[in-house]
Amino acid sequence: MTVTDFIHGDCVEIMKGFADNQFDLAIVDPPYGIGQNWKKDKFSQFYDHVNDFNNTIPGQEYFDQLFRVSKHQIIWGCNYYWNFLPPTNNLIFWDKGKDAKKQFGSAGELAYTSFTKYPLMKYYFLWNGCCVCETTKKIHPHQKPVKLYEQCLIDFAHPGMKILDTHLGSGSGAIAAYKLGYDFTGIEKDENYLNDARNRFNETVKQLRIDF
Ligand SMILES: C[S@@+](CC[C@H](N)C(=O)[O-])C[C@H]1O[C@@H](n2cnc3c(N)ncnc32)[C@H](O)[C@@H]1O
C-alpha cells in the first residue's frame, strides 16, 4: 500500500521539518522565473482558475534543504539554476516535439540528475500547450505529463524508494508515483493548486481501481 502526502506550504519551511536523507529521490520542478505573465494571459481561458504565479526562482536556502533531505535529485529547469548546483555530467533532455520551439521558443526542457547511471537521457513526449501526449485534463499552466514522471521513476528509482516533489503543481508526479507503487510527498504553496492536484489524484486513483 503506497502513501501519498499532499502538504500545503512553502517548501523551504516545510523541508526544515524533514530529517536528513528522509527521501531517496526528489524530482522537482521549481519556477524558472521566466515568461509567467505571458503564459497566464495566453492560457487563462483553458483553466478553471489561473492564480497569480509564484514566480520566485528558488535560492541557496532551497537547494541546501533539498540536498539535505534527499539522497538523489532530478531537477527540471536546471539551466536556470546552475549557480546553485554541484557539477554533473548527467542530464535529461525532454524533447517536446517539433512544434514546441515554434509555439514556446524552446524545443524542450533540461533536468539535472545526481545519478551517474546514464550520462545523457532523451525523453520524447509531445507537449506544446495544445498538442499533448495525454488526454488528461490540464489543471495547471505548467503541468508536465504523468508519463514524463513515470519515465524518470522507471529509469532512476528502485522499489521502496520515498519520492519528494517540492513544487507539486498539478500533481503529475503524485499520480506517476502512485501508479508505479512509490510513497510520495508533494508540497505546494498555492492552496487552489494543491486542492486541484488532490482532486485530480483522487479521481485518477478511482479510475485506476475501476479499470483494474
Ligand atoms: C513549475 S510549477 C510545477 C508544475 C508541476 N511540475 C506539474 O507537472 O504540474 C511550480 C509550482 O510550484 C509552486 N510554488 C512556487 N513556489 C513555491 C514554494 N516556495 N513552495 C511550494 N510550492 C511553490 C507554484 O505555485 C507552482 O504550482
The ligand as a MOL file (V3000), in Angstrom:
LIG
                    3D

  0  0  0     0  0            999 V3000
M  V30 BEGIN CTAB
M  V30 COUNTS 27 29 0 0 0
M  V30 BEGIN ATOM
M  V30 1 C 6.6110 24.8890 -12.4780 0
M  V30 2 S 5.2170 24.6210 -11.4610 0 CHG=1
M  V30 3 C 5.2470 22.8640 -11.1910 0
M  V30 4 C 4.4410 22.1130 -12.2080 0
M  V30 5 C 4.4460 20.6090 -11.9770 0
M  V30 6 N 5.7030 20.0090 -12.3340 0
M  V30 7 C 3.3390 19.9310 -12.7660 0
M  V30 8 O 3.6080 18.9620 -13.5040 0
M  V30 9 O 2.2010 20.3630 -12.6470 0 CHG=-1
M  V30 10 C 5.7620 25.2480 -9.9160 0
M  V30 11 C 4.7400 25.1670 -8.7930 0
M  V30 12 O 5.4060 25.4980 -7.5830 0
M  V30 13 C 4.5600 26.2680 -6.7660 0
M  V30 14 N 5.4660 27.0160 -5.8570 0
M  V30 15 C 6.1520 28.1560 -6.1200 0
M  V30 16 N 6.9290 28.4820 -5.0650 0
M  V30 17 C 6.7340 27.5130 -4.1240 0
M  V30 18 C 7.2590 27.2730 -2.8160 0
M  V30 19 N 8.1410 28.1130 -2.2690 0
M  V30 20 N 6.8610 26.1780 -2.1430 0
M  V30 21 C 5.9620 25.3090 -2.6930 0
M  V30 22 N 5.4240 25.4830 -3.9100 0
M  V30 23 C 5.7940 26.5700 -4.6290 0
M  V30 24 C 3.7580 27.1130 -7.7410 0
M  V30 25 O 2.5250 27.5140 -7.1580 0
M  V30 26 C 3.5730 26.1360 -8.9060 0
M  V30 27 O 2.3560 25.4210 -8.7570 0
M  V30 END ATOM
M  V30 BEGIN BOND
M  V30 1 1 1 2
M  V30 2 1 2 3
M  V30 3 1 2 10
M  V30 4 1 3 4
M  V30 5 1 4 5
M  V30 6 1 5 6
M  V30 7 1 5 7
M  V30 8 2 7 8
M  V30 9 1 7 9
M  V30 10 1 10 11
M  V30 11 1 11 12
M  V30 12 1 11 26
M  V30 13 1 12 13
M  V30 14 1 13 14
M  V30 15 1 13 24
M  V30 16 1 14 15
M  V30 17 1 14 23
M  V30 18 2 15 16
M  V30 19 1 16 17
M  V30 20 1 17 18
M  V30 21 2 17 23
M  V30 22 1 18 19
M  V30 23 2 18 20
M  V30 24 1 20 21
M  V30 25 2 21 22
M  V30 26 1 22 23
M  V30 27 1 24 25
M  V30 28 1 24 26
M  V30 29 1 26 27
M  V30 END BOND
M  V30 END CTAB
M  END
